[in-house]
Amino acid sequence: MKMKFFFVRAVLFVSFTVMFISCLSGCGGGGSDPLIGSSGIPRFAYVTNHQENMISIYAINPQTGQWRYIGRQASQVYPISIVVTPSGKFAYSANFNNDRLYIYTVDTATGALRYGSSSATGAGPRSLAVDPTSRFIYVANYTGNSVSVYAINQTTGALTPGTDIAAGTNPMCVIVDPSGKFVYVANEGSNNISAYTINQTTGALTAGTAVPAGTQPVFLAMDPSGKFIYSANLGSNNVSFFTINQTTGALTATGSIAAGISPISIAVDPTGKYVYVANWGSHGVSAYTINQTTGALTAGTGAVSGMNPIHIKVDPSGKFAYASNASNIAGNSITLYTINQTTGALTPVGIIPSRAGSSIAMTTGSAAVAFEPKYAYAVHGAGYVSALSINPANGWLTEIAGSPFLAGDHPSQLAIDPSGTHVYVTNAYDATVTVFTILPDGGGEIQLQATVPTQFSPFSIAVDPAARFAYVTNRSSNSISIFTINYQHFQTLVALGTIAAGNEPTASAVDATGRFLYVVNYGSNDISVFRINQITGNLTLQATTVAGAQPRYIAIDPAGRFVYVIGNEAIIRCLEINQANGTLVAVSVATTVGSPDSVTVDPTGRFVYVSGGSGDNVTAYSVNSATGALTPGTATHADYAPWCVAVDPSGKFAYTTNGQANSFSVFSINDATGTLTKTQDLITGMNPYFIGILGSAK
């Protein structure tokens, strides 16, 4: 009789002073946001994580507006603002607590940032802006009451400082007009906006006349034509608007309009028709329509998110808006909105998990980001992990030099850090998690970094999509171990504590928003639903849902709408996720051939794959995009006992671990139907249990 094993696929107090609130809102990138790159297709997003001294990197899906976390870059002390040059070649972060500007080269293919050097600024650098030619960068120094000027080396991105120029009191935001002739600075402490003319040869600034704004102007935005400028006034809860003299750059105040409570950030869409304001105090975003003749604003349909937005960004396509949130309510997250192209109205459509963020920058290019498979990692019951390289053309596997690598006693499952830097392996018999580092430029080789204790019989491990927290189910202890992922200590798992689960918790998964953890309990025939505290990572039990006979495997679609569960019965269950509280509602079932072993969803959310059952097959199912219901497709033979099935990040290839054949099978995926065609069987070590696939952006 074939043995059954159980696996989970690894995928991918609110009390601010007014000054601190304003210091969180990142004014990087200027107000007009010229398109970065060769066209307007969004590719990568960068978010400064000031509390963790890093910059998070995301790939953007231009069709859905969703982001996929792909890595991070260390950025020293308190990075508060970030900007990418219009050429797309370089990125700069202003680090508020050490008075420096950090310089990065942007890998336009992968989105990675490569640190180059740093440059001293004035005291308290707060905001950055680059001129449209990518030749000059300007820094508003909050405590230094000045603007620093630099020339950009077009080859290296290195900066040559010019002469600082005086600003008003506490300059919060600096922007450059689309013609590259003028610079404007919002001075929070003196309640005005300074205007400057740019020397087109040196980038040096000549001061013009400062004009009054509202109380505590903290953020500026400009329409793409360079005719109008808008100021978010934190203290007077309104937005001021001005016209720009196209010859001299002088500003003329033309009016103001009420905003929400504590407006802290403002953005103009790329068409120049709409303005959006993030209101920290009233938990939402205000929307306005621009009068194309006068620049005056008319209130439109905004959105109340129930969160505390501190930065608002419109994507270069003008289809989506993003608000980074900071509060105990919102935690570390980014709200995604769609923009009605006719009215400018906002509709919240999702939550993007994030670390503590403040400023957002984006790049564009000639094509959307694509992914390709890179490496595969598999656990074997004999106590080791095998590492394999993947041919991106056909998906075939080749074991890399040095593989296999010793793990703990009886490893059962693994998870790959979403940034692609670490592998975490649960070891059932010695109650530990082994932490491996994926060596940079090492061809997929891994190196033991640490061994972290858990409770008895750790089984599955789930990492949230922003790589903040990890959760381990302890099957014999009926508990979940909670860890933070400490970036300052090389992704080491830091134990936070444990929480009770159901009877024999096995598989687990975190939803796409990073807000909920789902755990299937084999012994109590149910699913535990936990809410994740977005700041601490701690868990709160929300509900328990019946899940059929002995559930052991769970998968969530990439949009975070549906959950699929299999157990010791010949069906696969589909449940819908309540987006407000994470609870589950059963919606449908589909038949399987015998009692299946694992389930996974492809990266597009169009297909579900179930392995095992009678015939040692992998069966493809088509997903109804509205209901999540499954329609069975073709079953494809794998090898003896396909215990785990996984799909690579590109959605082109599928893989099974064949536990009693001691092999891996590789399949190509038909993009139209989801049907699998087996292309390779690779003999491997004893009892491969579980496989995880690592991909990279391109």
C-alpha positions in Angstrom: 0.0 0.0 0.0 1.2 3.5 -0.8 2.2 5.5 2.2 0.6 8.9 2.8 2.6 12.0 3.8 1.3 15.5 4.4 2.8 18.6 2.9 2.3 22.3 2.1 3.8 23.9 -0.9 6.1 26.9 -0.3 5.4 29.7 -2.7 6.0 32.6 -2.7 -0.7 53.1 20.0 -1.9 55.3 17.3 -0.3 58.3 19.0 1.8 60.4 16.7 2.7 64.0 17.4 2.0 66.3 14.4 5.7 66.7 13.7 6.2 62.9 13.7 3.3 62.3 11.4 4.6 64.8 8.9 8.1 63.3 9.1 6.7 59.9 8.0 5.1 61.1 4.8 7.7 60.6 2.0 7.8 63.4 -0.6 10.3 61.6 -2.9 9.9 61.8 -6.6 8.5 65.2 -7.0 4.9 66.1 -7.9 4.6 65.6 -11.6 6.1 62.0 -11.6 7.5 62.0 -15.2 7.5 58.5 -16.6 10.6 56.6 -15.7 12.0 54.4 -18.5 11.2 54.0 -22.1 7.4 53.8 -21.8 4.6 53.9 -19.3 4.3 50.3 -18.4 4.8 50.0 -14.6 7.5 47.5 -13.6 9.0 47.9 -10.1 8.0 49.7 -6.9 10.3 50.8 -4.1 9.1 51.6 -0.6 11.3 53.0 2.2 11.0 51.1 5.4 12.2 53.7 7.9 11.8 51.6 11.0 13.9 48.8 9.6 16.5 50.8 7.7 15.7 49.2 4.4 14.0 49.6 1.0 11.5 47.0 -0.1 11.3 46.1 -3.8 8.2 44.9 -5.6 7.3 43.7 -9.1 4.1 45.4 -10.4 1.4 43.6 -12.4 0.2 46.3 -14.7 -3.1 44.5 -15.5 -4.3 44.1 -11.9 -2.1 46.7 -10.0 -1.0 44.0 -7.6 2.6 44.0 -6.3 4.8 40.9 -5.6 7.5 41.3 -3.0 10.8 40.3 -4.5 13.5 41.7 -2.2 15.0 44.5 -0.2 18.1 46.7 0.0 19.7 47.8 3.3 19.7 51.6 3.6 21.4 52.6 6.8 19.7 55.0 9.2 16.0 55.9 8.8 15.4 56.1 5.0 12.5 58.4 4.8 12.2 59.2 1.1 13.2 57.6 -2.2 13.3 58.8 -5.8 14.3 57.1 -9.1 15.8 59.2 -11.9 13.6 59.6 -15.0 16.3 57.7 -16.9 15.5 54.7 -14.6 19.3 54.2 -14.0 19.7 55.4 -10.4 17.8 55.6 -7.2 18.5 57.8 -4.1 17.2 57.6 -0.6 17.3 60.4 2.0 18.2 59.1 5.4 16.8 61.4 8.0 18.8 60.4 11.0 22.3 60.5 9.7 22.1 63.4 7.2 23.1 61.4 4.1 21.9 60.6 0.7 22.4 56.9 -0.4 23.1 56.1 -4.1 22.0 52.9 -5.9 22.2 51.6 -9.4 18.9 50.2 -10.6 18.9 46.8 -12.4 16.2 47.6 -14.9 15.7 43.8 -15.7 15.3 42.5 -12.1 14.5 45.6 -10.2 17.4 45.1 -7.8 19.2 48.0 -6.2 23.0 48.0 -5.9 24.5 50.3 -3.4 27.2 52.5 -4.7 28.1 55.3 -2.3 26.6 58.1 -0.1 26.9 61.8 0.1 26.5 64.2 3.0 23.4 66.5 3.0 22.1 69.3 5.2 20.6 68.5 8.5 17.5 66.2 8.5 17.2 65.4 4.7 13.5 64.9 4.2 12.6 64.9 0.5 14.2 64.4 -2.9 13.5 65.5 -6.4 15.3 64.9 -9.7 15.1 67.2 -12.7 13.5 65.7 -15.9 16.9 65.3 -17.6 18.3 63.2 -14.7 21.2 65.6 -14.4 20.5 67.2 -11.0 19.0 66.2 -7.7 17.6 68.5 -4.9 17.2 67.7 -1.2 14.9 69.5 1.3 16.7 69.5 4.7 14.0 69.7 7.4 16.1 70.7 10.4 18.8 72.5 8.3 16.2 74.8 6.7 17.9 74.5 3.4 17.9 72.8 -0.1 21.0 70.8 -1.1 21.9 70.7 -4.8 23.9 68.0 -6.6 25.0 67.1 -10.1 24.5 63.5 -11.1 27.3 61.5 -12.8 25.4 60.0 -15.8 27.7 56.9 -15.7 27.9 56.0 -12.1 25.1 58.0 -10.4 27.6 59.6 -8.0 26.9 63.0 -6.8 28.9 66.3 -6.9 27.6 68.7 -4.4 26.7 72.3 -5.4 25.9 75.2 -3.1 23.1 74.8 -0.6 20.4 77.5 -0.6 18.2 78.7 2.2 14.6 77.6 2.4 11.9 78.5 4.8 11.5 76.9 8.2 11.3 73.1 8.2 11.2 72.4 4.4 9.2 69.2 4.0 8.8 68.6 0.3 10.8 69.6 -2.8 9.6 69.1 -6.4 10.8 70.1 -9.9 8.5 71.3 -12.7 8.2 69.1 -15.9 10.2 71.6 -17.9 13.2 71.4 -15.5 13.3 75.2 -15.1 11.9 75.6 -11.5 12.0 74.1 -8.1 9.4 74.5 -5.3 9.7 73.7 -1.6 6.9 73.4 1.0 8.0 74.9 4.3 6.0 73.4 7.1 7.3 75.7 9.8 6.8 79.0 7.9 3.5 78.1 6.2 4.7 79.0 2.7 6.1 77.7 -0.5 9.6 78.8 -1.8 10.2 79.1 -5.5 13.6 78.8 -7.3 14.9 79.0 -10.8 17.3 76.3 -12.0 20.6 77.2 -13.8 20.4 74.9 -16.8 24.1 74.3 -16.9 25.0 73.8 -13.2 21.7 73.0 -11.6 22.3 75.8 -9.1 19.2 77.5 -7.6 18.3 81.2 -7.5 15.6 82.1 -5.0 12.4 83.7 -6.1 9.5 84.9 -4.0 7.9 82.6 -1.4 4.1 82.6 -1.3 1.8 81.8 1.7 0.1 78.4 1.8 -2.2 76.9 4.4 -1.1 75.9 7.9 1.8 73.4 7.8 2.2 72.6 4.1 3.9 69.2 4.1 3.5 67.9 0.5 3.4 69.3 -3.0 2.2 68.0 -6.3 2.2 69.5 -9.8 0.1 68.7 -12.9 2.0 67.1 -15.8 1.7 70.3 -17.9 3.5 72.3 -15.2 0.7 74.9 -15.0 -0.6 74.2 -11.5 0.8 73.3 -8.1 -1.1 71.9 -5.1 -0.2 71.9 -1.4 -1.5 69.5 1.2 -1.7 71.5 4.4 -1.6 69.3 7.5 -2.6 71.9 10.1 -5.5 73.6 8.2 -7.0 70.4 6.8 -7.1 71.7 3.2 -5.4 71.8 -0.2 -4.1 75.1 -1.6 -3.8 75.6 -5.4 -1.6 77.9 -7.4 -0.9 78.8 -11.0 2.7 78.9 -12.3 4.1 81.7 -14.4 5.6 79.7 -17.3 8.3 82.3 -17.8 9.4 83.2 -14.3 8.1 80.3 -12.3 6.4 82.6 -9.8 3.3 81.2 -8.0 -0.1 82.9 -7.8 -2.5 81.6 -5.2 -5.9 80.9 -6.7 -7.8 79.2 -3.9 -8.1 76.2 -1.6 -10.5 73.3 -0.9 -11.3 71.3 2.2 -9.5 67.9 2.6 -9.9 65.3 5.4 -8.3 65.5 8.8 -4.5 65.8 8.6 -3.9 65.7 4.9 -0.3 64.5 4.6 0.4 63.5 1.0 -0.9 64.5 -2.4 -0.6 63.2 -6.0 -1.8 64.1 -9.5 -2.6 61.5 -12.0 -0.6 61.3 -15.3 -3.4 62.7 -17.4 -3.5 65.9 -15.2 -7.3 65.5 -14.6 -7.4 64.3 -11.0 -5.8 65.0 -7.6 -5.7 62.6 -4.6 -4.9 63.4 -1.0 -4.1 61.0 1.8 -5.7 62.1 5.0 -3.9 60.5 7.9 -6.4 61.6 10.6 -9.6 60.7 8.8 -8.4 57.3 7.5 -9.0 57.8 3.8 -8.1 59.4 0.5 -9.9 62.5 -1.0 -10.3 62.7 -4.7 -10.7 65.9 -6.8 -11.1 66.9 -10.4 -8.8 69.6 -11.9 -10.3 72.6 -13.8 -8.1 72.5 -16.9 -8.2 76.3 -17.3 -7.8 77.5 -13.8 -6.4 74.6 -11.9 -9.1 74.8 -9.3 -10.2 71.6 -7.6 -13.7 70.2 -7.4 -14.4 67.4 -4.8 -15.0 64.0 -6.3 -15.5 60.5 -5.0 -12.7 59.5 -2.6 -12.4 56.4 -0.5 -12.6 55.7 3.2 -10.2 52.8 4.0 -10.4 52.6 7.7 -6.6 53.0 7.8 -4.1 55.8 8.3 -2.6 56.6 4.9 0.6 58.6 5.0 1.7 58.5 1.4 -0.4 58.4 -1.8 1.0 57.4 -5.2 -0.6 57.2 -8.6 1.0 54.6 -10.9 2.4 55.8 -14.2 -0.4 54.2 -16.2 -3.0 56.2 -14.3 -5.1 53.1 -13.6 -4.2 52.5 -9.9 -3.4 54.5 -6.8 -1.5 53.2 -3.7 -1.6 54.5 -0.2 1.0 53.4 2.4 -0.5 53.1 5.8 0.9 53.6 9.3 -1.1 52.7 12.4 -2.1 49.9 14.7 -5.3 49.6 12.6 -3.6 49.3 9.3 -0.2 48.0 10.4 2.3 47.8 7.7 0.4 47.7 4.5 -0.4 49.4 1.2 -4.0 49.9 0.1 -4.6 49.4 -3.7 -7.2 51.4 -5.4 -8.5 51.3 -9.0 -9.1 54.7 -10.6 -12.3 55.3 -12.7 -10.9 56.7 -15.9 -14.0 58.8 -16.6 -14.7 60.2 -13.1 -11.4 59.7 -11.2 -13.3 57.9 -8.4 -11.3 55.5 -6.3 -12.4 52.0 -5.4 -10.3 50.0 -2.8 -9.6 46.6 -4.3 -6.9 45.0 -2.2 -4.2 45.2 0.5 -0.5 44.7 -0.3 1.5 43.4 2.6 4.4 45.6 3.4 6.9 46.5 6.1 6.7 49.8 7.8 6.6 52.1 4.8 6.7 55.8 4.2 7.7 56.8 0.6 6.9 55.1 -2.7 8.8 55.3 -6.1 8.1 53.4 -9.3 9.8 52.6 -12.6 8.4 51.8 -16.0 9.7 50.1 -19.1 8.7 48.7 -22.5 7.2 45.5 -21.1 5.7 44.2 -17.9 7.8 42.3 -15.4 8.0 38.5 -16.2 9.3 35.7 -14.0 11.4 32.7 -14.8 12.2 29.7 -12.6 15.7 29.6 -11.1 16.2 27.0 -8.4 14.3 24.2 -6.7 14.8 22.9 -3.2 13.4 19.6 -1.9 13.4 18.0 1.5 14.1 14.3 2.0 13.2 12.2 4.9 16.7 10.9 5.3 17.7 14.3 6.8 18.8 16.5 3.9 17.8 19.1 1.4 18.6 18.8 -2.3 19.2 21.9 -4.4 18.6 21.9 -8.2 19.0 24.5 -11.0 16.2 24.9 -13.4 16.6 25.4 -17.1 14.3 28.4 -17.8 13.6 27.2 -21.4 12.2 23.8 -20.6 12.0 23.6 -16.8 14.3 20.7 -16.5 16.2 20.1 -13.3 19.9 19.5 -12.7 21.3 18.9 -9.2 23.8 21.6 -8.4 27.4 21.1 -7.1 27.5 20.4 -3.3 23.9 19.1 -3.1 22.5 17.5 -1.0 22.8 19.6 2.2 22.3 18.3 5.7 19.2 19.5 7.6 17.8 18.3 10.9 16.2 15.0 11.9 13.5 14.0 9.5 12.8 17.3 7.6 9.2 17.6 6.6 8.6 20.9 4.8 10.4 24.1 3.7 9.6 27.7 2.8 11.6 30.0 0.6 12.0 33.6 1.8 10.1 35.8 -0.8 13.2 37.9 -1.3 15.0 34.7 -2.5 17.8 34.8 0.1 16.9 32.1 2.6 15.4 28.6 2.9 13.6 27.5 6.1 13.3 23.8 6.8 11.1 22.2 9.5 12.6 19.1 11.2 9.9 16.9 12.7 12.0 14.6 15.0 14.3 17.1 16.7 11.8 20.0 16.9 13.8 22.6 15.0 13.8 24.8 12.0 17.0 24.9 10.0 17.8 28.2 8.4 19.9 28.1 5.2 21.3 31.1 3.3 21.1 31.0 -0.5 24.6 32.1 -1.5 24.6 35.2 -3.7 25.7 34.4 -7.2 26.4 30.9 -6.0 24.4 29.0 -8.5 21.7 28.0 -6.0 24.0 26.6 -3.3 22.8 26.9 0.2 24.7 27.3 3.5 23.7 26.4 7.0 23.1 29.6 9.0 21.2 28.7 12.2 19.1 26.1 13.9 16.0 27.4 15.8 14.0 25.4 18.3 10.2 24.9 18.0 7.8 22.7 19.9 7.2 19.0 19.3 6.9 17.7 15.7 7.1 20.9 13.6 5.5 20.2 10.3 4.7 23.1 8.0 6.2 26.6 7.8 4.5 29.6 6.2 6.1 32.9 5.5 4.0 36.0 5.0 4.3 37.7 1.5 6.5 40.6 2.7 8.9 38.3 4.6 8.1 39.8 8.0 6.9 36.8 9.9 7.1 32.9 9.8 4.7 30.4 11.4 5.4 26.8 12.2 2.7 24.2 12.9 3.7 21.8 15.6 1.7 18.6 15.0 2.3 16.7 18.2 2.0 19.9 20.4 -1.2 21.2 18.8 0.4 24.6 18.5 1.8 27.2 16.2 5.2 28.8 16.8 5.4 32.4 15.8 8.7 34.0 14.5 9.7 37.4 13.2 12.2 37.4 10.4 15.0 39.7 11.5 16.7 41.5 8.6 19.3 43.1 10.8 20.5 39.6 11.7 20.5 38.0 8.3 16.9 36.6 8.2 17.3 34.7 11.5 14.0 33.6 13.0 13.4 35.3 16.3 10.8 33.4 18.5 7.8 35.5 19.6 5.9 32.6 21.3 3.2 30.1 20.6 -0.5 29.9 20.2 -2.9 26.9 20.4 -4.1 25.4 17.2 -6.6 22.5 16.6 -5.8 18.8 16.9 -2.8 17.8 14.9 -2.2 21.0 12.8 -0.4 20.1 9.6 -0.5 22.4 6.5 -0.6 26.2 6.7 -0.7 29.2 4.4 -0.8 33.0 4.6 -3.2 34.8 2.3 -2.0 37.2 -0.4 -2.6 40.3 1.7 -0.5 39.0 4.6 -3.4 39.5 7.1 -4.6 36.0 7.7 -3.0 32.6 8.5 -4.9 29.4 7.7 -4.0 26.1 9.4 -5.6 22.7 8.7 -6.0 20.5 11.7 -5.8 16.8 10.6 -7.1 15.4 13.9 -10.1 17.8 14.4 -11.2 17.9 10.8 -11.2 21.7 10.6 -9.4 24.9 9.6 -8.2 27.5 12.1 -8.4 31.1 10.8 -6.0 33.5 12.5 -5.6 37.3 12.1 -2.0 38.4 11.8 -1.1 41.5 13.8 0.6 43.6 11.1 3.1 45.2 13.5 4.0 42.4 15.8 3.2 39.2 13.8 1.2 37.8 16.7 -2.0 35.7 16.0 -5.6 36.0 17.1 -8.0 33.2 16.4 -10.9 34.5 14.2 -12.9 31.3 13.5 -12.8 27.6 13.0 -14.3 26.1 9.9 -15.3 22.5 9.1 -12.9 21.1 6.5 -14.0 17.5 5.8 -12.3 14.2 6.7 -8.7 14.6 8.0 -7.6 17.7 6.0 -3.9 17.8 5.4 -3.1 20.2 2.5 -4.2 23.8 1.8 -3.6 26.3 -1.1 -4.7 29.9 -1.6 -5.2 31.6 -4.9 -2.7 34.4 -5.6 -5.5 37.1 -5.3 -6.3 35.9 -1.8 -10.0 35.2 -2.6 -10.3 31.4 -2.4 -8.9 28.5 -0.3 -8.6 24.9 -1.6 -8.3 22.0 0.8 -7.8 18.3 0.3 -7.9 15.4 2.9 -8.7 11.8 3.2 -11.7 11.9 0.8 -12.1 11.9 -2.9 -12.9 15.6 -3.2 -11.3 19.0 -3.2 -13.1 21.7 -1.3 -13.3 25.4 -2.3 -13.9 28.0 0.3 -14.3 31.8 -0.1 -12.3 34.3 2.0 -14.3 37.1 3.7 -12.0 40.0 2.9 -13.0 41.9 6.1 -12.2 39.3 8.7 -10.6 36.3 6.9 -13.3 33.8 7.8 -14.2 31.1 5.3 -17.4 30.1 3.6 -17.7 26.8 1.7 -18.8 27.4 -1.9 -18.2 24.2 -3.8 -16.5 20.8 -4.1 -14.9 19.0 -7.0 -14.2 15.3 -7.3 -10.7 13.8 -7.3 -9.4 10.3 -8.2 -9.0 8.7 -4.9 -7.6 10.4 -1.8 -5.2 13.1 -3.0 -1.9 14.1 -1.5 -1.4 17.8 -2.3 -2.9 20.8 -4.0 -1.5 24.0 -5.5 -2.7 27.0 -7.5 -0.7 28.4 -10.4 0.5 32.1 -10.2 -2.2 33.4 -12.5 -5.0 31.8 -10.4 -6.5 30.2 -13.4 -5.5 26.6 -12.7 -5.4 24.2 -9.7 -3.4 21.0 -9.6 -4.0 18.0 -7.3 -1.4 15.2 -7.0 -1.7 11.7 -5.8 -4.8 9.5 -5.4 -5.4 6.5 -7.6 -3.1 6.2 -10.6 -0.2 8.3 -9.3 -1.4 11.3 -11.4 -1.5 15.0 -11.3 -4.9 16.4 -12.3 -5.4 19.9 -13.7 -8.6 21.9 -12.8 -9.8 25.1 -14.4 -10.9 27.9 -11.9 -14.0 29.9 -12.3 -12.7 33.4 -11.7 -16.0 34.6 -10.2 -16.8 31.7 -7.9 -13.6 29.8 -7.5 -15.3 26.6 -8.5 -13.2 23.9 -10.2 -13.8 22.1 -13.4 -11.7 18.9 -13.7 -9.4 18.6 -16.7 -6.8 16.1 -17.8 -4.9 13.7 -15.4 -1.3 13.2 -16.2 0.8 10.3 -14.9 3.7 11.4 -12.7 5.7 8.6 -11.0 5.1 6.3 -7.9 3.6 8.3 -5.0 3.6 12.0 -6.2 3.4 13.5 -2.7 3.8 17.1 -3.5 3.1 19.3 -6.5 4.4 22.8 -7.1 4.2 25.4 -10.0 7.1 27.7 -10.8 6.6 31.5 -10.5 6.3 31.9 -14.3 3.4 29.5 -14.5 5.1 27.5 -17.3 6.2 24.4 -15.4 5.0 22.1 -12.7 7.0 19.7 -10.5 6.2 16.7 -8.3 8.2 14.8 -5.6 7.6 11.1 -6.2 8.3 9.8 -2.7 8.4 6.1 -3.4 10.0 6.3 -6.8 12.8 8.6 -5.4 12.4 11.0 -8.3 11.2 14.4 -9.4 8.9 14.8 -12.4 8.8 17.9 -14.6 5.8 19.0 -16.6 5.1 21.8 -19.1 1.8 23.7 -18.6 -0.5 24.5 -21.5 -1.2 28.2 -21.1 -4.7 27.9 -22.5 -6.0 24.8 -20.8 -3.6 24.2 -17.9 -3.0 20.6 -19.1 0.3 19.1 -18.1 2.8 17.2 -20.3 5.5 15.4 -18.6 9.0 16.2 -20.0 11.5 14.8 -17.4 11.9 12.2 -14.7 15.0 12.9 -12.6 16.2 10.2 -10.1 17.1 11.8 -6.8 17.8 10.8 -3.2 15.6 8.8 -0.8 12.0 9.8 -0.2 11.7 13.4 -1.6 8.8 14.8 0.4 8.3 18.4 -0.6 9.6 20.8 -3.2 9.7 24.6 -3.4 10.5 26.7 -6.4 12.5 30.0 -6.5 12.1 32.3 -9.4 13.4 35.7 -10.4 12.1 38.8 -12.2 13.2 39.6 -15.7 
